Amino acid sequence: MMTDRPGFTLIETLIAFAILAMAAGALYQTLGTAAVRRRAIGRETAAALLGQSVLARVGQDMELRASAADGPGWHLDISRHGDPAAPALLVVGWDVVVTLPTGGGRTLRLSTIRLGGAPAPP
């Protein structure tokens, strides 16, 4: 029994609500993923800034020699660059590596080579 009254049928309304619900679910999932990624990027940025700060201290208030050190949220390794058995010159290269956790089981590793004095003979 069809009538000529204007408006939507029940099935048309249900289909429209189903499409709207799927679109809203996709939008919610996208926003949730973006928020999680934003927090991860914030942690990674903070770790990178801390790592750069630690690297800047090496040779200033941290002695440039073969060693390892730990600090709040970082680990530092310093070793002679290249072949340690090679004769030491007046200036040698030092591998400086700082490792920092960024959360979620991930770590950030920053490394550089610094020039410094030759190690003292044993």
Buried (B, 14 or more C-beta within 10 A) or exposed (E): EEEEEEEEEEEEEEEEEEEEEEEEEEEEEEEEEEEEEEEBEEBBEBBBEBBEEBBEEBBEEBEBEEEEBEEEEBBBBBBBBEEEEEEEEEEBEBBBBBBBBBEEEEEBEBEEEBEBEEBEEE
